[in-house]
């Protein structure tokens, strides 16, 4: 199966998970997995949230920013992959001066 994100309508989600500005996302959801192509403009973020029943993998496609994982901040760049296991907390922040594009994969259960 191929997911063509260009055929999926873009959602603009203000203050996603309590973050700053808005998340622009095209989201595929088959009830088992959510796979999204997201964009955070400079200064935008996905707020801190805990994966209680699932996990998440994020691949940075373009740009750079910061991941806050269990309270620790680290830089993340194009080509990097961040993994947040079940039971852990993370946030994605675009603290750069250019757009941050990424793919996020969230299975229903991990």
Secondary structure, 3 states (H helix, E strand, C coil): CCCCHHHCCCEEEECHHHCCCEEEEEEEECCCEEEEEEEECCCCEEEEEECCCCCEEEEEEECEEEEEECCEEEEEECCCEEEECCCCEEEEECCCCCCEEEEEEEECCC
